[in-house]
Amino acid sequence: MLSHNIEYYCSGILVHGQWGSVVMIYKINKSSLFGMNKNDTTIEIADLRLYIKGMYPDSVKAFIAAKAICERYLPGRSSLEIVDTLKEPERALEDGITNIPTLVKLSPYPIRSVNNEFEDPEHILGMLGLQSSVLR
């Protein structure tokens, strides 16, 4: 299996690690985003988790779409965790994930997921309950 190092900033969050393994996520302090007051609660962080299957084309496409959503529609308001089900199948089973790739919004509630529909970012946001009009 191919292994690629990845490192990028996703909405103010440094993400790095090996593609094909769980990516380490380092959230920056919410109060440091754009000089916000730490008591300001107007921006909710969208916690996203993407379940992939190695370097299969659908998984790569889902990763690119999830990364683009974080950077374009949720700047400074998201975290993204990548779970490779080839390396950690128990994580998907524990979380009830049966279709791969699947993008799950863990918060804000309610929890929602999208699978196999990664063409249109606006559609993905709508399916996750994160309409861009609400987030701008």
Residue pairs with C-beta under 8 A, 6 or more apart in sequence:
1 20
1 54
1 55
1 86
2 19
2 20
2 55
3 18
3 19
3 20
4 18
4 19
4 20
4 55
5 16
5 17
5 18
5 19
6 15
6 16
6 17
6 18
6 19
6 23
7 14
7 15
7 16
7 17
8 15
8 16
8 67
9 15
10 67
10 70
10 71
10 78
10 79
10 80
11 70
11 71
11 74
11 75
11 76
11 77
11 78
11 79
11 80
12 28
12 33
12 75
12 76
13 25
13 26
13 27
13 28
13 78
13 79
13 80
14 26
14 28
15 23
15 24
15 25
15 26
15 80
16 23
16 24
17 23
17 24
17 82
19 55
19 63
19 82
19 84
20 54
20 55
20 84
20 86
20 87
21 84
21 87
22 81
22 82
22 83
22 84
22 87
22 88
22 91
23 80
23 81
23 82
25 79
25 80
25 81
27 45
27 79
29 38
30 36
30 38
30 43
30 45
31 37
31 38
31 40
33 43
33 76
34 76
36 43
43 76
43 77
44 77
44 107
44 108
45 77
45 78
45 79
45 107
46 74
46 77
46 78
46 79
46 105
46 107
46 108
46 128
46 130
47 78
47 79
47 81
47 105
47 106
47 107
48 66
48 69
48 70
48 78
48 79
48 80
48 81
48 103
48 104
48 105
48 106
48 128
49 80
49 81
49 82
49 83
49 95
49 103
49 104
49 106
50 62
50 63
50 66
50 80
50 81
50 82
50 83
50 101
50 102
50 103
50 104
51 83
51 85
51 91
51 92
51 95
51 97
51 100
51 101
51 102
51 103
51 104
52 59
52 62
52 63
52 82
52 83
52 84
52 85
52 100
52 101
53 59
53 84
53 85
53 86
53 100
53 101
54 84
54 86
58 100
58 101
58 116
58 118
59 100
59 101
61 101
61 118
62 101
62 103
62 118
63 82
63 101
65 103
65 118
65 119
65 121
65 124
66 80
66 103
66 118
67 80
68 121
69 78
69 121
69 124
69 125
70 78
70 80
72 121
73 121
73 125
73 130
73 132
73 135
74 130
74 135
77 135
83 91
83 92
85 91
85 92
85 97
85 100
92 98
92 100
95 104
97 104
97 113
99 115
99 116
100 115
101 115
101 116
101 118
102 113
102 114
102 115
103 113
103 114
103 115
103 118
103 124
103 128
104 111
104 112
104 113
105 111
105 112
105 113
105 128
105 129
105 130
110 129
112 127
112 128
112 129
113 128
114 124
114 127
114 128
117 123
117 124
117 127
118 124
122 132
125 131
125 132
125 135
